[in-house]
């Protein structure tokens, strides 16, 4: 159970702050909802308190998990999926919406790897930005660092792995 003022991660949208917990009534059934404001977009989302697990709402990752994210980003020797972009796009979106930062990290790593051989398409660039922003925001909160510092760390992994 989350408390008002806590930050949490909502799959596909990123880090948000629980602003309130409200009771709503729908056809004689009363239900409690988290009212969460997504930090990057300022969007407000209502998530059923009793369905938080099904919705994928989770806490910010800890130090050990941060290390794992960086390890995923550093992996090399990728085999590129030669599937059509629309199939890759669907798979990447499923990974991003899974709520797992590790899945998001694999998407970002694969898109960085693709950037080496070719310029990313508009859709790939958009997906790249989504993945990078989700990781950047969560890692900045987990490590208490500025987002631009996290972005520089991620970029340096890319430069080391693919340009160095």
Residue frames as a rotation matrix with the C-alpha (Angstrom) as fourth column:
UNK 1
0.580 0.815 0.000 0.00
0.815 -0.580 0.000 0.00
0.000 0.000 -1.000 0.00
UNK 2
-0.453 -0.698 0.554 1.35
0.700 -0.663 -0.264 3.39
0.552 0.268 0.790 -1.01
UNK 3
0.026 0.384 -0.923 0.93
0.839 -0.510 -0.188 6.53
-0.543 -0.770 -0.335 1.04
UNK 4
0.914 0.304 0.268 0.15
0.395 -0.813 -0.427 10.08
0.088 0.497 -0.863 -0.06
UNK 5
0.724 -0.671 -0.160 3.39
-0.606 -0.729 0.317 11.81
-0.330 -0.132 -0.935 -1.05
UNK 6
0.052 -0.716 0.696 5.24
0.032 0.698 0.715 8.63
-0.998 -0.015 0.060 -2.07
UNK 7
-0.024 -0.117 -0.993 6.65
-0.975 -0.217 0.049 8.17
-0.222 0.969 -0.109 -5.55
UNK 8
0.076 0.107 0.991 5.98
0.014 0.994 -0.109 5.02
-0.997 0.022 0.074 -7.52
UNK 9
-0.834 -0.361 -0.418 6.33
-0.430 -0.051 0.901 3.73
-0.347 0.931 -0.113 -11.07
UNK 10
0.281 0.934 0.222 3.31
-0.277 0.300 -0.913 3.19
-0.919 0.195 0.343 -13.28
UNK 11
-0.264 -0.483 0.835 4.04
0.559 0.629 0.541 0.98
-0.786 0.609 0.104 -16.33
UNK 12
-0.041 0.150 0.988 4.42
0.994 -0.095 0.055 2.81
0.103 0.984 -0.145 -19.61
UNK 13
0.767 0.391 0.509 4.04
0.352 -0.919 0.175 6.23
0.536 0.045 -0.843 -18.00
UNK 14
-0.186 -0.968 0.169 6.92
0.220 -0.209 -0.953 6.32
0.958 -0.140 0.251 -15.56
UNK 15
-0.707 -0.229 -0.669 7.46
0.685 0.012 -0.728 7.83
0.175 -0.973 0.149 -12.16
UNK 16
-0.042 0.745 0.666 4.60
0.079 -0.662 0.745 9.57
0.996 0.084 -0.031 -10.43
UNK 17
-0.954 -0.208 0.216 3.68
-0.166 -0.235 -0.958 10.95
0.250 -0.950 0.189 -7.06
UNK 18
-0.302 0.873 -0.383 0.68
0.849 0.429 0.309 9.71
0.434 -0.231 -0.871 -5.09
UNK 19
-0.740 0.034 0.672 -1.23
-0.099 -0.993 -0.058 12.94
0.665 -0.109 0.739 -4.51
UNK 20
-0.341 0.666 0.664 -4.24
-0.933 -0.153 -0.325 11.51
-0.115 -0.730 0.674 -2.72
UNK 21
-0.962 0.257 -0.095 -6.28
0.244 0.961 0.128 8.41
0.125 0.100 -0.987 -2.03
UNK 22
-0.613 0.790 -0.020 -9.92
-0.786 -0.612 -0.092 8.93
-0.085 -0.040 0.996 -2.86
UNK 23
-0.661 0.531 0.531 -13.05
0.308 0.836 -0.453 6.85
-0.684 -0.136 -0.716 -2.48
UNK 24
-0.687 0.492 -0.534 -15.40
-0.726 -0.436 0.532 6.71
0.029 0.753 0.657 -5.46
UNK 25
-0.300 0.676 0.673 -18.73
-0.138 0.667 -0.732 5.00
-0.944 -0.312 -0.106 -5.82
UNK 26
-0.719 0.096 -0.688 -19.65
-0.687 0.052 0.725 3.13
0.106 0.994 0.028 -8.99
UNK 27
0.013 0.859 -0.512 -23.12
-0.544 0.436 0.717 1.56
0.839 0.269 0.473 -9.10
UNK 28
0.844 0.466 0.265 -23.36
-0.399 0.216 0.891 0.84
0.358 -0.858 0.368 -5.34
UNK 29
0.615 -0.708 -0.347 -19.75
0.767 0.640 0.051 -0.35
0.186 -0.298 0.936 -5.05
UNK 30
0.929 -0.369 0.027 -17.34
-0.357 -0.874 0.329 1.88
-0.098 -0.316 -0.944 -3.18
UNK 31
0.639 -0.765 0.083 -13.70
0.749 0.594 -0.292 1.69
0.173 0.249 0.953 -4.20
UNK 32
0.626 -0.540 -0.562 -10.49
0.024 -0.707 0.707 3.46
-0.780 -0.456 -0.429 -3.16
UNK 33
0.775 -0.382 0.503 -8.18
0.562 0.054 -0.825 4.92
0.288 0.923 0.256 -5.81
UNK 34
-0.116 -0.851 -0.513 -4.69
0.685 -0.442 0.579 6.33
-0.720 -0.284 0.634 -5.81
UNK 35
0.971 0.222 0.088 -4.61
0.220 -0.690 -0.689 9.67
-0.092 0.689 -0.719 -7.56
UNK 36
0.176 -0.983 0.058 -1.16
0.656 0.161 0.737 9.78
-0.734 -0.092 0.673 -9.11
UNK 37
0.877 -0.018 -0.479 0.48
-0.309 -0.785 -0.536 12.63
-0.367 0.619 -0.695 -11.01
UNK 38
0.609 -0.684 0.400 3.06
0.790 0.564 -0.240 11.47
-0.062 0.462 0.884 -13.55
UNK 39
0.261 -0.576 -0.775 6.14
0.388 -0.672 0.630 13.66
-0.884 -0.465 0.048 -13.06
UNK 40
-0.706 -0.659 0.259 7.24
0.475 -0.169 0.864 13.92
-0.525 0.733 0.432 -16.70
UNK 41
-0.684 0.486 0.543 3.88
0.545 -0.154 0.824 14.68
0.485 0.860 -0.159 -18.28
UNK 42
-0.916 0.358 0.182 1.88
-0.386 -0.659 -0.645 16.15
-0.111 -0.661 0.742 -15.38
UNK 43
-0.288 0.822 -0.492 -0.87
-0.382 0.373 0.846 13.68
0.878 0.431 0.207 -16.32
UNK 44
-0.438 0.244 0.865 -3.16
-0.868 0.135 -0.478 12.49
-0.234 -0.960 0.152 -13.51
UNK 45
-0.424 0.248 -0.871 -4.06
-0.313 0.862 0.399 8.80
0.850 0.442 -0.288 -13.30
UNK 46
0.129 0.498 0.858 -6.46
-0.989 0.125 0.076 7.01
-0.069 -0.858 0.508 -10.97
UNK 47
-0.472 -0.368 -0.801 -5.44
-0.408 0.897 -0.172 3.48
0.782 0.246 -0.573 -9.99
UNK 48
0.664 0.747 -0.033 -7.64
-0.335 0.337 0.880 1.18
0.668 -0.573 0.474 -7.88
UNK 49
0.041 -0.653 0.756 -5.92
-0.998 -0.056 0.005 0.56
0.039 -0.755 -0.654 -4.55
UNK 50
0.320 0.125 0.939 -7.01
-0.425 0.905 0.024 -3.08
-0.847 -0.407 0.343 -4.53
UNK 51
0.917 0.007 0.399 -5.73
0.333 0.537 -0.775 -3.47
-0.220 0.844 0.490 -8.12
UNK 52
0.635 -0.712 -0.299 -2.32
-0.673 -0.700 0.238 -1.83
-0.379 0.050 -0.924 -7.72
UNK 53
-0.224 -0.743 0.630 -0.50
-0.226 0.669 0.709 -5.12
-0.948 0.017 -0.318 -8.31
UNK 54
0.228 0.396 0.889 -2.55
0.748 0.513 -0.421 -5.92
-0.623 0.761 -0.179 -11.43
UNK 55
0.987 0.144 -0.064 -1.92
0.083 -0.819 -0.568 -2.39
-0.135 0.556 -0.820 -12.71
UNK 56
0.432 -0.897 0.096 1.82
0.736 0.289 -0.611 -2.94
0.521 0.335 0.785 -12.24
UNK 57
0.695 -0.170 0.698 2.26
-0.388 -0.907 0.165 -0.05
0.605 -0.386 -0.697 -9.80
UNK 58
0.564 -0.585 -0.584 5.59
0.733 0.679 0.028 -0.54
0.380 -0.444 0.812 -8.05
UNK 59
0.771 -0.389 -0.505 8.20
0.190 -0.616 0.765 1.13
-0.608 -0.685 -0.401 -5.87
UNK 60
0.666 -0.680 -0.307 11.31
-0.714 -0.462 -0.525 2.86
0.215 0.569 -0.794 -7.23
UNK 61
0.694 -0.451 -0.561 14.17
0.268 0.886 -0.379 0.36
0.668 0.113 0.736 -7.65
UNK 62
0.901 -0.431 -0.042 16.97
-0.039 -0.177 0.983 -0.02
-0.432 -0.885 -0.177 -5.10
UNK 63
0.266 -0.909 -0.320 20.77
-0.799 -0.393 0.455 0.15
-0.540 0.135 -0.831 -5.44
UNK 64
-0.430 -0.454 0.780 21.25
-0.057 0.876 0.479 -3.49
-0.901 0.162 -0.403 -6.49
UNK 65
0.352 0.660 0.663 18.65
0.696 0.289 -0.658 -3.13
-0.626 0.693 -0.357 -9.19
UNK 66
0.803 -0.160 -0.573 20.28
-0.378 -0.882 -0.283 0.10
-0.460 0.444 -0.769 -10.43
UNK 67
-0.262 -0.960 0.096 23.51
-0.611 0.242 0.754 -1.86
-0.747 0.139 -0.650 -10.96
UNK 68
-0.282 0.232 0.931 21.57
0.492 0.868 -0.068 -4.46
-0.824 0.439 -0.359 -12.93
UNK 69
0.810 0.581 -0.074 20.08
0.271 -0.485 -0.832 -1.74
-0.520 0.654 -0.550 -15.18
UNK 70
0.443 -0.729 -0.521 23.57
-0.781 -0.599 0.174 -0.43
-0.439 0.330 -0.835 -15.96
UNK 71
-0.472 -0.607 0.640 24.77
-0.243 0.787 0.567 -3.99
-0.847 0.112 -0.519 -16.59
UNK 72
0.261 0.657 0.707 21.96
0.632 0.437 -0.640 -4.53
-0.729 0.614 -0.301 -19.10
UNK 73
0.918 0.094 -0.384 22.87
-0.161 -0.798 -0.580 -1.28
-0.361 0.595 -0.718 -20.88
UNK 74
0.112 -0.980 -0.165 26.53
-0.830 -0.184 0.526 -2.36
-0.546 0.078 -0.834 -21.05
UNK 75
0.173 -0.020 0.985 25.81
0.196 0.980 -0.014 -5.76
-0.965 0.196 0.174 -22.65
UNK 76
-0.199 -0.317 -0.927 27.25
-0.852 -0.411 0.323 -6.14
-0.484 0.855 -0.188 -26.12
UNK 77
-0.965 -0.257 -0.056 27.25
-0.241 0.781 0.576 -8.71
-0.104 0.570 -0.815 -28.91
UNK 78
-0.169 0.981 0.099 23.58
-0.388 0.026 -0.921 -8.33
-0.906 -0.194 0.376 -29.62
UNK 79
-0.796 0.109 0.595 21.89
0.557 0.515 0.651 -10.30
-0.236 0.850 -0.471 -32.35
UNK 80
-0.762 0.513 -0.394 19.66
-0.525 -0.846 -0.087 -7.89
-0.378 0.141 0.915 -34.24
UNK 81
-0.186 0.828 0.530 16.12
0.407 0.555 -0.725 -8.92
-0.895 0.081 -0.440 -34.85
UNK 82
-0.974 -0.219 -0.056 15.54
0.029 -0.369 0.929 -8.59
-0.224 0.903 0.366 -38.58
UNK 83
-0.232 0.965 0.121 11.79
0.917 0.259 -0.305 -8.58
-0.326 0.041 -0.945 -38.09
UNK 84
-0.097 0.287 0.953 9.86
0.614 -0.737 0.284 -5.74
0.784 0.612 -0.104 -39.71
UNK 85
-0.857 -0.324 0.401 9.89
-0.037 -0.737 -0.675 -2.52
0.514 -0.593 0.620 -37.70
UNK 86
-0.059 0.910 0.410 6.17
-0.748 -0.312 0.586 -2.77
0.661 -0.272 0.699 -36.85
UNK 87
0.608 0.221 -0.763 6.70
0.202 0.886 0.417 -6.15
0.768 -0.408 0.494 -35.20
UNK 88
-0.418 -0.825 -0.379 9.73
0.702 -0.028 -0.712 -4.87
0.577 -0.564 0.591 -33.26
UNK 89
-0.653 0.244 0.717 7.74
-0.378 -0.925 -0.029 -1.77
0.656 -0.290 0.696 -32.29
UNK 90
0.453 0.889 -0.063 4.94
-0.451 0.290 0.844 -3.93
0.769 -0.354 0.533 -30.87
UNK 91
0.402 -0.390 -0.829 7.44
0.655 0.754 -0.037 -6.04
0.639 -0.528 0.559 -28.92
UNK 92
-0.695 -0.700 0.162 9.24
0.425 -0.582 -0.693 -2.96
0.580 -0.413 0.702 -27.60
UNK 93
-0.312 0.660 0.683 5.94
-0.621 -0.686 0.380 -1.40
0.719 -0.306 0.624 -26.49
UNK 94
0.667 0.535 -0.519 4.99
-0.009 0.702 0.712 -4.59
0.745 -0.470 0.473 -24.67
UNK 95
-0.069 -0.788 -0.611 8.33
0.828 0.296 -0.475 -4.50
0.556 -0.539 0.633 -22.85
UNK 96
-0.799 -0.223 0.558 7.92
-0.004 -0.926 -0.377 -0.85
0.601 -0.304 0.739 -21.94
UNK 97
0.003 0.914 0.406 4.35
-0.709 -0.284 0.646 -1.37
0.705 -0.290 0.647 -20.72
UNK 98
0.164 0.000 -0.986 5.44
0.387 0.920 0.065 -4.39
0.907 -0.393 0.151 -18.65
UNK 99
0.900 0.160 0.405 6.57
-0.246 -0.580 0.776 -1.97
0.359 -0.798 -0.483 -15.96
UNK 100
0.698 -0.712 -0.082 9.93
0.612 0.533 0.584 -3.70
-0.372 -0.457 0.808 -15.61
UNK 101
0.692 -0.523 -0.497 12.82
-0.524 -0.838 0.153 -1.25
-0.497 0.155 -0.854 -15.76
UNK 102
-0.276 -0.815 0.510 14.97
-0.149 0.560 0.815 -4.17
-0.950 0.149 -0.276 -16.89
UNK 103
0.121 0.417 0.901 12.75
0.857 0.415 -0.308 -4.71
-0.502 0.809 -0.307 -19.94
UNK 104
0.966 0.205 -0.160 12.88
0.124 -0.904 -0.409 -0.97
-0.228 0.376 -0.898 -20.68
UNK 105
0.267 -0.950 -0.162 16.69
-0.539 -0.287 0.792 -1.11
-0.799 -0.124 -0.589 -20.38
UNK 106
-0.306 -0.366 0.879 16.84
0.454 0.756 0.472 -3.91
-0.837 0.543 -0.065 -22.97
UNK 107
0.640 0.579 0.505 14.73
0.738 -0.279 -0.615 -1.82
-0.215 0.766 -0.606 -25.36
UNK 108
0.868 -0.351 -0.351 17.04
-0.336 -0.936 0.106 1.17
-0.366 0.025 -0.930 -24.89
UNK 109
-0.069 -0.949 0.308 20.15
-0.277 0.315 0.908 -1.00
-0.958 -0.023 -0.285 -25.35
UNK 110
-0.076 0.091 0.993 18.78
0.767 0.642 0.000 -2.54
-0.637 0.762 -0.119 -28.56
UNK 111
0.872 0.426 0.241 17.87
0.483 -0.667 -0.567 0.85
-0.081 0.611 -0.787 -29.98
UNK 112
0.546 -0.781 -0.303 21.31
-0.532 -0.603 0.594 2.23
-0.647 -0.163 -0.745 -29.11
UNK 113
-0.263 -0.661 0.703 22.79
0.131 0.698 0.704 -0.78
-0.956 0.277 -0.096 -30.88
UNK 114
0.352 0.486 0.800 20.62
0.865 0.157 -0.476 -0.16
-0.357 0.860 -0.365 -33.95
UNK 115
0.918 0.017 -0.396 21.80
-0.042 -0.989 -0.141 3.48
-0.394 0.147 -0.907 -34.04
UNK 116
-0.003 -0.999 0.043 25.32
-0.140 0.043 0.989 2.26
-0.990 -0.003 -0.140 -34.77
UNK 117
-0.556 -0.268 0.787 24.44
0.577 0.557 0.597 0.82
-0.599 0.786 -0.155 -38.16
UNK 118
-0.424 0.497 0.757 21.75
0.723 -0.318 0.614 3.20
0.546 0.807 -0.224 -39.33
UNK 119
-0.888 0.267 0.375 19.81
-0.394 -0.862 -0.318 6.30
0.239 -0.430 0.871 -38.50
UNK 120
-0.746 0.665 0.041 16.72
0.456 0.554 -0.697 5.46
-0.486 -0.501 -0.716 -36.48
UNK 121
-0.463 0.706 0.535 13.34
0.583 -0.212 0.784 5.96
0.667 0.675 -0.314 -38.12
UNK 122
-0.373 0.415 0.830 10.86
-0.528 -0.831 0.178 8.43
0.763 -0.372 0.529 -36.64
UNK 123
0.689 0.714 -0.125 9.10
-0.352 0.481 0.803 5.63
0.634 -0.509 0.583 -34.73
UNK 124
0.354 -0.659 -0.664 12.38
0.726 0.641 -0.249 4.21
0.590 -0.394 0.705 -33.47
UNK 125
-0.630 -0.587 0.508 13.53
0.192 -0.752 -0.631 7.66
0.753 -0.300 0.586 -32.32
UNK 126
0.046 0.755 0.654 10.27
-0.697 -0.444 0.563 8.16
0.716 -0.482 0.506 -30.44
UNK 127
0.833 0.219 -0.508 10.57
0.100 0.843 0.528 4.73
0.544 -0.491 0.681 -28.80
UNK 128
-0.112 -0.971 -0.212 14.21
0.688 0.079 -0.722 5.51
0.717 -0.227 0.659 -27.94
UNK 129
-0.564 -0.063 0.824 13.17
-0.306 -0.911 -0.278 8.75
0.767 -0.409 0.494 -26.21
UNK 130
0.533 0.822 0.200 10.40
-0.565 0.170 0.807 7.01
0.630 -0.543 0.555 -24.26
UNK 131
0.685 -0.316 -0.657 12.75
0.505 0.856 0.114 4.28
0.526 -0.410 0.746 -23.01
UNK 132
-0.386 -0.915 0.115 15.55
0.565 -0.334 -0.755 6.71
0.729 -0.227 0.646 -22.17
UNK 133
-0.331 0.325 0.886 13.20
-0.525 -0.844 0.113 9.05
0.784 -0.427 0.450 -20.31
UNK 134
0.762 0.632 -0.141 11.64
-0.269 0.508 0.818 6.25
0.589 -0.585 0.557 -18.26
UNK 135
0.419 -0.695 -0.584 15.08
0.779 0.606 -0.162 4.99
0.466 -0.388 0.795 -17.20
UNK 136
-0.483 -0.658 0.578 16.53
0.324 -0.748 -0.579 8.46
0.813 -0.092 0.575 -16.66
UNK 137
0.069 0.608 0.791 13.68
-0.603 -0.606 0.519 9.56
0.795 -0.513 0.325 -14.37
UNK 138
0.912 0.339 -0.233 13.65
-0.051 0.655 0.754 6.41
0.408 -0.675 0.615 -12.23
UNK 139
0.245 -0.900 -0.361 17.44
0.842 0.382 -0.382 6.20
0.481 -0.210 0.851 -11.88
UNK 140
-0.399 -0.389 0.830 17.68
0.022 -0.909 -0.415 9.88
0.917 -0.148 0.371 -10.96
UNK 141
0.437 0.618 0.654 15.24
-0.700 -0.223 0.678 9.33
0.565 -0.754 0.335 -8.09
UNK 142
0.906 -0.091 -0.413 16.78
0.249 0.904 0.348 6.00
0.342 -0.418 0.842 -7.06
UNK 143
0.086 -0.985 -0.152 20.29
0.924 0.136 -0.359 7.50
0.374 -0.109 0.921 -6.96
UNK 144
0.652 0.244 -0.717 19.31
0.546 -0.808 0.221 11.04
-0.526 -0.535 -0.661 -5.87
UNK 145
-0.580 -0.814 -0.016 21.09
0.505 -0.375 0.777 12.48
-0.639 0.443 0.629 -8.91
UNK 146
-0.120 0.478 -0.870 20.05
-0.565 -0.754 -0.336 15.06
-0.816 0.451 0.361 -11.47
UNK 147
0.700 0.501 0.508 18.48
0.112 0.626 -0.772 13.63
-0.705 0.598 0.382 -14.62
UNK 148
0.842 -0.410 -0.351 21.10
-0.496 -0.333 -0.802 15.19
0.212 0.849 -0.483 -16.87
UNK 149
-0.153 -0.895 0.418 23.83
-0.951 0.248 0.183 13.41
-0.268 -0.370 -0.890 -14.88
UNK 150
0.045 0.267 0.963 22.05
-0.089 0.961 -0.263 10.08
-0.995 -0.074 0.067 -15.42
UNK 151
0.942 0.335 -0.019 21.63
-0.030 0.026 -0.999 10.89
-0.334 0.942 0.034 -19.11
UNK 152
0.403 -0.879 -0.254 25.38
-0.897 -0.324 -0.301 11.58
0.182 0.349 -0.919 -19.39
UNK 153
-0.302 -0.491 0.817 26.15
-0.666 0.722 0.187 8.25
-0.682 -0.487 -0.545 -17.68
UNK 154
0.451 0.557 0.698 23.87
0.153 0.722 -0.675 6.40
-0.880 0.411 0.240 -20.10
UNK 155
0.947 -0.121 -0.297 25.39
-0.320 -0.375 -0.870 8.24
-0.006 0.919 -0.394 -23.07
UNK 156
0.058 -0.996 0.068 28.91
-0.993 -0.051 0.110 7.38
-0.107 -0.074 -0.992 -21.90
UNK 157
-0.075 0.005 0.997 27.95
-0.165 0.986 -0.017 3.68
-0.983 -0.166 -0.073 -21.82
UNK 158
0.855 0.451 0.258 26.78
0.197 0.178 -0.964 4.02
-0.481 0.875 0.064 -25.42
UNK 159
0.719 -0.629 -0.296 29.97
-0.680 -0.546 -0.490 5.82
0.147 0.553 -0.820 -26.47
UNK 160
-0.178 -0.797 0.577 32.14
-0.840 0.429 0.334 3.22
-0.514 -0.425 -0.745 -24.73
UNK 161
0.020 0.277 0.961 30.25
0.030 0.960 -0.277 0.26
-0.999 0.035 0.011 -26.19
UNK 162
0.567 0.435 0.699 29.66
0.640 0.301 -0.707 1.44
-0.518 0.848 -0.108 -29.71
UNK 163
0.967 -0.213 0.138 31.90
-0.073 -0.755 -0.651 4.36
0.243 0.620 -0.746 -30.54
UNK 164
0.593 -0.751 0.292 35.01
-0.719 -0.329 0.613 3.55
-0.364 -0.573 -0.734 -28.51
